[in-house]
Amino acid sequence: MVTVTNAAGCSTRSATVQCTVFARPSVPGIAVVGRNPFCDGDSVILEAPAGYAAYVWSTGATTQRITIRTGGAYTVTVTDANGCSRTSDTLLLVRRPRPELTVDIQGRLQLCQGDSVVLTARSVPGATFFWLDDGQASARRVIRTSGTYIVIATDTNGCRAQSQPVTVSVAGIPAPVITILGSATLCPNDSTRLDAGDGFASYQWNTGATTRFITVREPGRYWCICTSQAGCVGSSDTVTITRDTTVRPVVTALNGRLTACEGDTITLDAGPGYLLYTWNTGASARRLSVTTTGTYVVHVQTPSGCRGTSDTVRVVFYPAPPPPAIERTGDTLRTSSTAVAYQWYLNGEPIAGATTPFYLPTADGRYRVRISDANGCTALSTEYLFGGSSTVEHSTAAGIELIPNPAEEELTVRIHVEGTATVRLYTLLGQLLAEQSVLPSSLHPRELRFDLRSLSLGTYLVTVHTGTRFYRAPLVRW
């Protein structure tokens, strides 16, 4: 309470007032969430103790926690529920600068396949490096592949700096393909064009030309070195241009001879390697079969389009000599035909050593003679039957039957033996007039019919051959 006295000496006492004295808060500590010192661009959190009614930071902030991005001295004043305040000690925050970082580039960033560029990171002394693409820790990198490259430098204070991205692109080596606009084989006085393809920045031919197209008039090897729009250089494959110096086919005969006998065939050959053949007969094949005397020529075209014509070839076919006739004088057979060569046959087989105009038979059978003239052409006589009755069987039971005999217009030969049978009709002088054969059959007897109307009246001879057996019987035509 308090007592007061006025000038008159009068006193009075106040009512009693109860006062309470509160203790001041303790000095608050500031907690640092983060690093101190910290790096430029980073931040730290300052945090005052919890439980106070109010906070006032030296920055003017009024929250329990504040975020700091600059260095300096920081305090906080806290007020409790009783309104008592206390200021913290000063906290000094240090912000360190980030290290300087550059990337040196040695070379082009637009590479051609197989080339490289060197990237070198440079920073403060003691700094370490880390490349984000593959984790390498070296300052120097040799780059051969496309990509974006970034490096991080860390100084001795632990502060980091990140480089600007460096983008490297790798272009493929161009592979120009030469197109032949025409033929790879030049005909005489012709030319062809070569095309190295579209889309290149520049062209360099081995001829010295610098254009996309060139015209070629000479045989040889040609290539082009092309530069792409990315600056990469590549060479084409080599193309070879040839020339058909002479297109003249040579016509030959397959058997080596351009002469033959009538009835034969000569095959002319114009040779391989041509695309088209045109003979003067109209034929269009490489080979031509010729059966008549005449002159022949062929026009050809090569696969490259060159044309040529052969020399004229003359083919001659000689006529065959007339068929020789066989005459019998005593036991000797002879021919009066004049020839350069003779060959006698018995039953269809050549007789060894029988090469003269006459022959003395040593066995019965069917004889023929072939003659050859100076051109190599031959003629064969008709058969001449030579032999006595000792080799002949003649009776129905023996194998053949002539119906009727004598006969007028038609003769039926009835065959009673097995196997293939050949029936021949001769004059009595041995000249063959008709011949028929019959194959084995289940029908017995087998029959063959002969038309006799063209024969003169008289006596003839019928023979039947069945392998190793021989039958003979006379026939009377009336």
MIZALUM-489364 format. One line per 5 residues: number of its first residue (from 1); their letters; for each residue x, y, z of C-alpha. Coordinates in nm, 4 decimals. Layout:
N
NUM> a> X,Y,Z ~ ...
end
This chain:
478
1> mvtvt> 0.0000,0.0000,0.0000 ~ 0.0990,0.3641,-0.0068 ~ 0.0358,0.6538,0.2516 ~ 0.0092,1.0108,0.1286 ~ 0.0162,1.3416,0.3396
6> naagc> -0.1042,1.6766,0.2120 ~ 0.0269,2.0230,0.3061 ~ -0.2043,2.0461,0.5978 ~ -0.0509,1.7450,0.7471 ~ -0.3386,1.5220,0.6809
11> strsa> -0.2583,1.1632,0.5778 ~ -0.4421,0.8789,0.4124 ~ -0.3478,0.5204,0.3154 ~ -0.4288,0.3451,-0.0107 ~ -0.5771,0.0111,-0.0490
16> tvqct> -0.3345,-0.2786,-0.0552 ~ -0.2136,-0.3847,-0.4041 ~ -0.0758,-0.7390,-0.4582 ~ 0.2187,-0.7538,-0.7078 ~ 0.3722,-1.0708,-0.8706
21> vfarp> 0.7176,-1.0692,-1.0273 ~ 0.7682,-1.3293,-1.3063 ~ 1.1041,-1.4685,-1.4042 ~ 1.2330,-1.3761,-1.7475 ~ 1.2620,-1.6531,-2.0094
26> svpgi> 1.5995,-1.8134,-2.0475 ~ 1.8158,-1.7058,-2.3398 ~ 1.6677,-1.8935,-2.6358 ~ 1.9039,-2.1045,-2.8469 ~ 1.8777,-2.1016,-3.2237
31> avvgr> 1.8942,-2.4398,-3.3945 ~ 2.0409,-2.4516,-3.7479 ~ 1.8758,-2.7030,-3.9805 ~ 2.1292,-2.7417,-4.2663 ~ 2.4937,-2.6569,-4.3123
36> npfcd> 2.6761,-2.3558,-4.1758 ~ 2.8637,-2.2342,-4.3675 ~ 2.6326,-2.3020,-4.6624 ~ 2.6796,-2.2612,-5.0339 ~ 2.5481,-1.9837,-5.2495
41> gdsvi> 2.2107,-2.0790,-5.3831 ~ 2.1385,-2.3133,-5.0923 ~ 1.9413,-2.2274,-4.7767 ~ 1.9340,-2.3122,-4.4036 ~ 1.6492,-2.3108,-4.1536
46> leapa> 1.6796,-2.1323,-3.8224 ~ 1.4526,-2.2660,-3.5543 ~ 1.3739,-2.1072,-3.2126 ~ 1.2609,-2.3217,-2.9155 ~ 0.8947,-2.4139,-2.9095
51> gyaay> 0.6473,-2.3027,-2.6425 ~ 0.6671,-1.9269,-2.6609 ~ 0.3771,-1.6989,-2.7247 ~ 0.5595,-1.4810,-2.9755 ~ 0.8766,-1.4725,-3.1781
56> vwstg> 1.0455,-1.1755,-3.3395 ~ 1.3540,-1.2429,-3.5572 ~ 1.6107,-0.9842,-3.6437 ~ 1.4831,-1.0190,-4.0005 ~ 1.1384,-0.9051,-3.8814
61> attqr> 0.9926,-1.2552,-3.9220 ~ 0.7500,-1.3623,-3.6454 ~ 0.7455,-1.7410,-3.6903 ~ 0.9219,-2.0059,-3.4874 ~ 1.1212,-2.1153,-3.7975
66> itirt> 1.2673,-1.9027,-4.0736 ~ 1.4533,-1.9897,-4.3987 ~ 1.7771,-1.8046,-4.4605 ~ 1.9498,-1.7771,-4.8008 ~ 2.2060,-1.5065,-4.7216
71> ggayt> 2.4888,-1.4891,-4.4730 ~ 2.4813,-1.2547,-4.1710 ~ 2.4054,-1.2169,-3.7997 ~ 2.0687,-1.3413,-3.6797 ~ 1.8848,-1.3155,-3.3406
76> vtvtd> 1.5396,-1.4019,-3.2164 ~ 1.3390,-1.2470,-2.9294 ~ 1.0885,-1.4741,-2.7639 ~ 0.7968,-1.3694,-2.5397 ~ 0.6328,-1.6091,-2.2990
81> angcs> 0.2733,-1.6212,-2.1852 ~ 0.3465,-1.3736,-1.9068 ~ 0.4669,-1.1230,-2.1582 ~ 0.8252,-1.1595,-2.0509 ~ 1.0778,-1.1462,-2.3357
86> rtsdt> 1.4336,-1.2627,-2.3959 ~ 1.6652,-1.2210,-2.6890 ~ 1.8951,-1.4956,-2.8144 ~ 2.2641,-1.4709,-2.8674 ~ 2.3675,-1.3593,-3.2089
91> lllvr> 2.4094,-1.6454,-3.4641 ~ 2.6506,-1.5830,-3.7488 ~ 2.5684,-1.7579,-4.0791 ~ 2.8351,-1.7801,-4.3500 ~ 2.7404,-1.8220,-4.7238
96> rprpe> 3.0205,-1.9418,-4.9450 ~ 3.0233,-1.8821,-5.3226 ~ 2.9856,-2.1763,-5.5604 ~ 3.2967,-2.2685,-5.7574 ~ 3.3365,-2.1368,-6.1072
101> ltvdi> 3.2944,-2.4117,-6.3699 ~ 3.3496,-2.4131,-6.7455 ~ 3.3702,-2.6902,-7.0073 ~ 3.6287,-2.6522,-7.2829 ~ 3.5347,-2.8103,-7.6183
106> qgrlq> 3.8107,-2.9343,-7.8451 ~ 3.6592,-3.0295,-8.1773 ~ 3.3181,-3.0197,-8.3426 ~ 2.9967,-3.1015,-8.1583 ~ 2.8514,-3.2363,-8.4842
111> lcqgd> 3.0641,-3.5478,-8.5313 ~ 3.0934,-3.7923,-8.8138 ~ 3.0894,-4.1580,-8.7297 ~ 3.4339,-4.2621,-8.6075 ~ 3.5346,-3.9073,-8.5032
116> svvlt> 3.5507,-3.7691,-8.1468 ~ 3.5393,-3.4458,-7.9481 ~ 3.7231,-3.3730,-7.6178 ~ 3.5342,-3.2110,-7.3275 ~ 3.7500,-3.0730,-7.0408
121> arsvp> 3.5942,-2.9437,-6.7150 ~ 3.7804,-2.6543,-6.5485 ~ 3.7143,-2.5193,-6.1939 ~ 3.8915,-2.3946,-5.8786 ~ 4.1969,-2.5756,-5.7431
126> gatff> 4.1100,-2.8889,-5.5508 ~ 3.7709,-2.9282,-5.7121 ~ 3.6433,-3.2751,-5.7986 ~ 3.4195,-3.3633,-6.0945 ~ 3.1251,-3.5917,-6.1605
131> wlddg> 2.9724,-3.6462,-6.5068 ~ 2.6023,-3.7165,-6.4932 ~ 2.5797,-3.9420,-6.8023 ~ 2.8052,-4.2214,-6.6797 ~ 2.9479,-4.1181,-6.3427
136> qasar> 3.3028,-4.0610,-6.4586 ~ 3.5125,-3.8549,-6.2173 ~ 3.7784,-3.7288,-6.4559 ~ 3.7939,-3.3731,-6.5791 ~ 3.8661,-3.4794,-6.9394
141> rvirt> 3.6271,-3.6803,-7.1562 ~ 3.6667,-3.8145,-7.5109 ~ 3.3185,-3.8292,-7.6656 ~ 3.2347,-4.0505,-7.9654 ~ 2.8590,-4.0990,-7.9237
146> sgtyi> 2.5561,-3.8735,-7.9442 ~ 2.4215,-3.7377,-7.6168 ~ 2.3944,-3.4490,-7.3709 ~ 2.6879,-3.4133,-7.1323 ~ 2.6744,-3.2284,-6.7927
151> viatd> 2.9475,-3.2165,-6.5269 ~ 2.9249,-3.1177,-6.1574 ~ 3.2273,-2.9629,-5.9813 ~ 3.2633,-2.9765,-5.6008 ~ 3.5151,-2.7462,-5.4281
156> tngcr> 3.6978,-2.8086,-5.1016 ~ 3.4123,-2.6404,-4.9111 ~ 3.1663,-2.8883,-5.0518 ~ 2.9996,-2.6318,-5.2728 ~ 2.8898,-2.7542,-5.6110
161> aqsqp> 2.8441,-2.6027,-5.9528 ~ 2.6743,-2.7634,-6.2523 ~ 2.7832,-2.6926,-6.6077 ~ 2.5624,-2.5974,-6.8940 ~ 2.4632,-2.9040,-7.1011
166> vtvsv> 2.6854,-2.9832,-7.4003 ~ 2.5002,-3.1687,-7.6777 ~ 2.6989,-3.3893,-7.9146 ~ 2.5460,-3.5397,-8.2296 ~ 2.7027,-3.8141,-8.4412
171> agipa> 2.6082,-3.8401,-8.8083 ~ 2.6651,-4.1527,-9.0128 ~ 2.9202,-4.1715,-9.2904 ~ 2.7356,-4.1267,-9.6204 ~ 2.7350,-4.4251,-9.8523
176> pviti> 2.6511,-4.2892,-10.1953 ~ 2.5293,-4.5429,-10.4512 ~ 2.6073,-4.4765,-10.8145 ~ 2.3185,-4.5497,-11.0495 ~ 2.3987,-4.6213,-11.4132
181> lgsat> 2.1396,-4.4353,-11.6195 ~ 2.1817,-4.6456,-11.9269 ~ 2.4065,-4.9423,-11.9909 ~ 2.7265,-5.0457,-11.8165 ~ 2.8562,-5.1576,-12.1550
186> lcpnd> 2.9100,-4.8908,-12.4158 ~ 2.8451,-4.9551,-12.7793 ~ 3.0827,-4.7854,-13.0218 ~ 3.0337,-4.4048,-13.0144 ~ 2.7769,-4.4319,-12.7334
191> strld> 2.7739,-4.2774,-12.3824 ~ 2.6011,-4.3384,-12.0509 ~ 2.5201,-4.1234,-11.7455 ~ 2.6160,-4.1870,-11.3832 ~ 2.4127,-4.0544,-11.0884
196> agdgf> 2.5694,-4.0281,-10.7391 ~ 2.2327,-3.9665,-10.5711 ~ 2.0443,-3.6758,-10.4190 ~ 2.0848,-3.4899,-10.0893 ~ 2.4589,-3.4352,-10.0596
201> asyqw> 2.6216,-3.1018,-9.9950 ~ 2.9010,-3.1636,-10.2451 ~ 3.0271,-3.4203,-10.4982 ~ 3.3791,-3.5070,-10.6113 ~ 3.4156,-3.7656,-10.8925
206> ntgat> 3.7453,-3.9319,-10.9725 ~ 3.7141,-3.7631,-11.3104 ~ 3.7354,-3.4222,-11.1401 ~ 3.3666,-3.3451,-11.1934 ~ 3.1801,-3.1889,-10.8992
211> trfit> 2.8204,-3.2427,-11.0084 ~ 2.5681,-3.5057,-10.9130 ~ 2.5488,-3.6426,-11.2707 ~ 2.8326,-3.7122,-11.5110 ~ 2.8329,-3.8371,-11.8700
216> vrepg> 3.0751,-4.1212,-11.9477 ~ 3.2024,-4.1901,-12.2981 ~ 3.5045,-4.4046,-12.2175 ~ 3.5311,-4.7443,-12.0478 ~ 3.6896,-4.7439,-11.7040
221> rywci> 3.6296,-4.7408,-11.3282 ~ 3.4297,-4.4562,-11.1751 ~ 3.3524,-4.3510,-10.8161 ~ 3.2362,-4.0407,-10.6284 ~ 3.3263,-3.8917,-10.2877
226> ctsqa> 3.0222,-3.7189,-10.1382 ~ 2.9902,-3.4825,-9.8415 ~ 2.6667,-3.4919,-9.6412 ~ 2.4835,-3.1904,-9.5076 ~ 2.6419,-3.2701,-9.1671
231> gcvgs> 2.9875,-3.2400,-9.3214 ~ 3.0629,-3.6128,-9.3205 ~ 3.2489,-3.7599,-9.6170 ~ 3.1930,-4.1008,-9.7758 ~ 3.2936,-4.2735,-10.0971
236> sdtvt> 3.0758,-4.4776,-10.3283 ~ 3.1575,-4.8226,-10.4551 ~ 3.3395,-4.8362,-10.7854 ~ 3.1365,-4.9004,-11.0998 ~ 3.3007,-5.0389,-11.4105
241> itrdt> 3.1994,-4.9245,-11.7568 ~ 3.3057,-5.1479,-12.0462 ~ 3.2805,-5.1200,-12.4215 ~ 3.1708,-5.3707,-12.6847 ~ 3.4472,-5.2946,-12.9330
246> tvrpv> 3.3240,-5.5367,-13.1977 ~ 2.9840,-5.7029,-13.2195 ~ 3.0278,-5.9605,-13.4943 ~ 2.8984,-6.3083,-13.4200 ~ 3.0747,-6.6019,-13.5816
251> vtaln> 2.8420,-6.8662,-13.7248 ~ 2.9680,-7.2238,-13.7054 ~ 2.8226,-7.5667,-13.7765 ~ 2.7934,-7.7931,-13.4729 ~ 2.9394,-8.0880,-13.6663
256> grlta> 3.2101,-7.8685,-13.8166 ~ 3.0858,-7.9038,-14.1766 ~ 2.8749,-7.6694,-14.3864 ~ 2.8007,-7.9423,-14.6410 ~ 2.5749,-8.2441,-14.6027
261> cegdt> 2.3583,-8.4787,-14.8019 ~ 1.9945,-8.4219,-14.8856 ~ 1.7760,-8.5436,-14.6021 ~ 2.0345,-8.4529,-14.3392 ~ 2.0265,-8.1495,-14.1101
266> itlda> 2.3027,-7.8979,-14.0360 ~ 2.2732,-7.6971,-13.7134 ~ 2.4225,-7.3465,-13.7312 ~ 2.5326,-7.1830,-13.4043 ~ 2.5648,-6.8039,-13.3631
271> gpgyl> 2.7529,-6.8358,-13.0344 ~ 2.6626,-6.7530,-12.6719 ~ 2.6365,-6.4220,-12.4892 ~ 2.3814,-6.2339,-12.6972 ~ 2.0397,-6.1199,-12.5821
276> lytwn> 1.8637,-6.1357,-12.9191 ~ 1.9207,-6.3423,-13.2341 ~ 1.7499,-6.2811,-13.5682 ~ 1.8330,-6.5072,-13.8641 ~ 1.7561,-6.4133,-14.2211
281> tgasa> 1.5061,-6.7004,-14.2156 ~ 1.3069,-6.5233,-13.9425 ~ 1.4176,-6.7628,-13.6689 ~ 1.5069,-6.6023,-13.3346 ~ 1.7053,-6.8708,-13.1519
286> rrlsv> 2.0795,-6.9002,-13.1050 ~ 2.0879,-7.2148,-13.3185 ~ 1.9288,-7.2705,-13.6558 ~ 1.8527,-7.6120,-13.8106 ~ 1.9101,-7.6035,-14.1876
291> tttgt> 1.7880,-7.8625,-14.4392 ~ 1.8215,-7.6775,-14.7700 ~ 2.1081,-7.5271,-14.9641 ~ 2.1383,-7.1511,-14.9236 ~ 2.3106,-6.8550,-14.7567
296> yvvhv> 2.2470,-6.7691,-14.3942 ~ 2.3231,-6.4644,-14.1798 ~ 2.2310,-6.3699,-13.8215 ~ 2.1782,-6.0309,-13.6554 ~ 2.2462,-6.0140,-13.2808
301> qtpsg> 2.2028,-5.7728,-12.9914 ~ 2.4105,-5.7827,-12.6742 ~ 2.2582,-5.7407,-12.3244 ~ 2.3939,-5.3844,-12.3322 ~ 2.1959,-5.3099,-12.6490
306> crgts> 2.4829,-5.3207,-12.9013 ~ 2.3983,-5.4734,-13.2387 ~ 2.6019,-5.6642,-13.4946 ~ 2.5750,-5.8911,-13.7987 ~ 2.7633,-6.2069,-13.8865
311> dtvrv> 2.9372,-6.2840,-14.2118 ~ 2.7253,-6.4713,-14.4656 ~ 2.7542,-6.8501,-14.4413 ~ 2.6724,-7.0778,-14.7362 ~ 2.5337,-7.4250,-14.6650
316> vfypa> 2.5244,-7.6889,-14.9395 ~ 2.3231,-8.0135,-14.9432 ~ 2.4352,-8.2665,-15.2064 ~ 2.1870,-8.5101,-15.3629 ~ 2.2216,-8.8735,-15.2654
321> ppppa> 2.3357,-9.1151,-15.5400 ~ 2.0736,-9.3423,-15.6992 ~ 2.0128,-9.6640,-15.4988 ~ 2.2435,-9.9370,-15.6309 ~ 2.1049,-10.2548,-15.7856
326> iertg> 2.2387,-10.6004,-15.6923 ~ 2.2995,-10.8556,-15.9675 ~ 2.3988,-11.2182,-15.9370 ~ 2.6511,-11.3807,-16.1600 ~ 2.6896,-11.7420,-16.0656
331> dtlrt> 2.7645,-11.7392,-15.6914 ~ 2.8861,-11.3765,-15.6922 ~ 2.6793,-11.0688,-15.6082 ~ 2.7826,-10.7392,-15.7649 ~ 2.6603,-10.3853,-15.8246
336> sstav> 2.7278,-10.1853,-16.1363 ~ 2.6935,-9.8475,-15.9561 ~ 3.0086,-9.6357,-15.9552 ~ 3.1057,-9.5094,-15.6072 ~ 3.4072,-9.4209,-15.3926
341> ayqwy> 3.3135,-9.6678,-15.1178 ~ 3.1087,-9.9854,-15.0787 ~ 2.9751,-10.1800,-14.7809 ~ 2.7904,-10.5123,-14.8064 ~ 2.5365,-10.6242,-14.5403
346> lngep> 2.3995,-10.9677,-14.4481 ~ 2.0645,-10.9755,-14.2666 ~ 2.1072,-10.6064,-14.1723 ~ 2.4608,-10.6372,-14.0305 ~ 2.7734,-10.5038,-14.2071
351> iagat> 3.0096,-10.7686,-14.3391 ~ 3.3678,-10.7085,-14.2298 ~ 3.6006,-10.6467,-14.5241 ~ 3.3190,-10.6522,-14.7831 ~ 3.3999,-10.3109,-14.9344
356> tpfyl> 3.4269,-10.3780,-15.3087 ~ 3.1682,-10.3580,-15.5897 ~ 3.1249,-10.7391,-15.5749 ~ 3.0913,-10.9976,-15.2983 ~ 3.1044,-11.3776,-15.2918
361> ptadg> 2.8455,-11.4885,-15.0357 ~ 2.9504,-11.7528,-14.7828 ~ 2.6055,-11.7938,-14.6291 ~ 2.2424,-11.7799,-14.7300 ~ 2.0425,-11.4708,-14.6300
366> ryrvr> 1.9317,-11.1201,-14.7181 ~ 2.2049,-10.9086,-14.8773 ~ 2.2249,-10.5341,-14.9335 ~ 2.5001,-10.2974,-15.0447 ~ 2.5549,-9.9313,-14.9461
371> isdan> 2.7541,-9.7011,-15.1737 ~ 2.9122,-9.3604,-15.0919 ~ 2.9914,-9.0905,-15.3464 ~ 3.2654,-8.8244,-15.3409 ~ 3.0455,-8.5930,-15.1284
376> gctal> 2.9994,-8.8535,-14.8598 ~ 2.6372,-8.9149,-14.9534 ~ 2.5158,-9.2740,-14.9450 ~ 2.2464,-9.4934,-15.0966 ~ 2.1305,-9.8404,-14.9901
381> steyl> 2.0104,-10.1098,-15.2261 ~ 1.6983,-10.3147,-15.1739 ~ 1.7413,-10.6592,-15.0222 ~ 1.8603,-10.9474,-15.2348 ~ 1.7723,-11.2970,-15.1096
386> fggss> 2.0546,-11.5462,-15.1576 ~ 2.0384,-11.9103,-15.0537 ~ 1.9493,-12.2733,-15.1306 ~ 1.6646,-12.4954,-15.0150 ~ 1.8730,-12.6681,-14.7470
391> tvehs> 1.7949,-12.3833,-14.5036 ~ 1.4235,-12.3662,-14.5812 ~ 1.1318,-12.5476,-14.4307 ~ 0.8124,-12.5472,-14.6342 ~ 0.4924,-12.6905,-14.4931
396> taagi> 0.1972,-12.5804,-14.2875 ~ 0.3179,-12.7777,-13.9907 ~ 0.6611,-12.6176,-14.0248 ~ 0.5339,-12.2673,-13.9601 ~ 0.3595,-12.0809,-14.2471
401> elipn> 0.0542,-12.1223,-14.4625 ~ -0.0242,-11.9234,-14.7816 ~ -0.3960,-11.8709,-14.8461 ~ -0.4861,-11.8956,-15.1300 ~ -0.1972,-12.0211,-15.3358
406> paeee> -0.2192,-11.9554,-15.6277 ~ -0.3585,-11.6102,-15.5414 ~ -0.5155,-11.3404,-15.7554 ~ -0.5563,-11.0062,-15.5697 ~ -0.4798,-11.0724,-15.2009
411> ltvri> -0.2641,-11.3164,-15.0124 ~ -0.3122,-11.4165,-14.6452 ~ -0.0031,-11.5469,-14.4670 ~ -0.1001,-11.7580,-14.1680 ~ 0.1787,-11.7943,-13.9092
416> hvegt> 0.1827,-12.0924,-13.6741 ~ 0.5050,-12.0183,-13.4831 ~ 0.5708,-11.8083,-13.1673 ~ 0.7551,-11.4777,-13.1372 ~ 0.7900,-11.1725,-13.3560
421> atvrl> 0.7645,-11.2709,-13.7207 ~ 0.8749,-11.0741,-14.0276 ~ 0.7167,-11.1710,-14.3590 ~ 0.8813,-11.0609,-14.6868 ~ 0.7739,-11.0993,-15.0492
426> ytllg> 1.0534,-11.1352,-15.3129 ~ 1.0889,-11.1865,-15.6845 ~ 1.2697,-11.5053,-15.7827 ~ 1.5743,-11.2831,-15.8516 ~ 1.5825,-11.1761,-15.4851
431> qllae> 1.4293,-10.8265,-15.5183 ~ 1.2278,-10.7297,-15.2086 ~ 0.8717,-10.6252,-15.2979 ~ 0.6902,-10.6025,-14.9641 ~ 0.7541,-10.6534,-14.5932
436> qsvlp> 0.5324,-10.6758,-14.2825 ~ 0.5926,-10.7756,-13.9185 ~ 0.3644,-10.9076,-13.6464 ~ 0.4295,-10.9034,-13.2704 ~ 0.3719,-11.1939,-13.0306
441> sslhp> 0.0034,-11.2483,-12.9511 ~ -0.2249,-11.4906,-12.7699 ~ -0.4134,-11.5390,-13.0975 ~ -0.3080,-11.8450,-13.2959 ~ -0.2480,-11.8590,-13.5760
446> relrf> -0.1607,-11.4942,-13.6558 ~ -0.2335,-11.3548,-14.0036 ~ -0.0873,-11.0897,-14.2353 ~ -0.2428,-10.9781,-14.5645 ~ -0.0611,-10.8617,-14.8800
451> dlrsl> -0.2183,-10.6757,-15.1752 ~ -0.1030,-10.8467,-15.4976 ~ -0.2854,-10.6342,-15.7534 ~ 0.0250,-10.4392,-15.8535 ~ 0.2288,-10.7566,-15.9194
456> slgty> 0.2716,-10.9153,-16.2602 ~ 0.1499,-11.2709,-16.3111 ~ 0.4156,-11.5245,-16.2209 ~ 0.5924,-11.7031,-15.9388 ~ 0.7251,-11.5217,-15.6214
461> lvtvh> 0.8934,-11.6183,-15.2986 ~ 0.7521,-11.5655,-14.9456 ~ 0.9840,-11.5831,-14.6425 ~ 0.9184,-11.5719,-14.2679 ~ 1.1898,-11.4908,-14.0098
466> tgtrf> 1.1274,-11.5637,-13.6424 ~ 1.4504,-11.4976,-13.4606 ~ 1.6731,-11.7929,-13.5391 ~ 1.4263,-11.9745,-13.7677 ~ 1.3692,-11.9112,-14.1371
471> yrapl> 1.0773,-12.0349,-14.3505 ~ 1.0304,-12.0081,-14.7257 ~ 0.7451,-12.0971,-14.9637 ~ 0.6696,-12.0192,-15.3341 ~ 0.3651,-11.8126,-15.4311
476> vrw> 0.1903,-11.8162,-15.7666 ~ 0.0133,-11.4943,-15.8823 ~ -0.2421,-11.5525,-16.1581
end
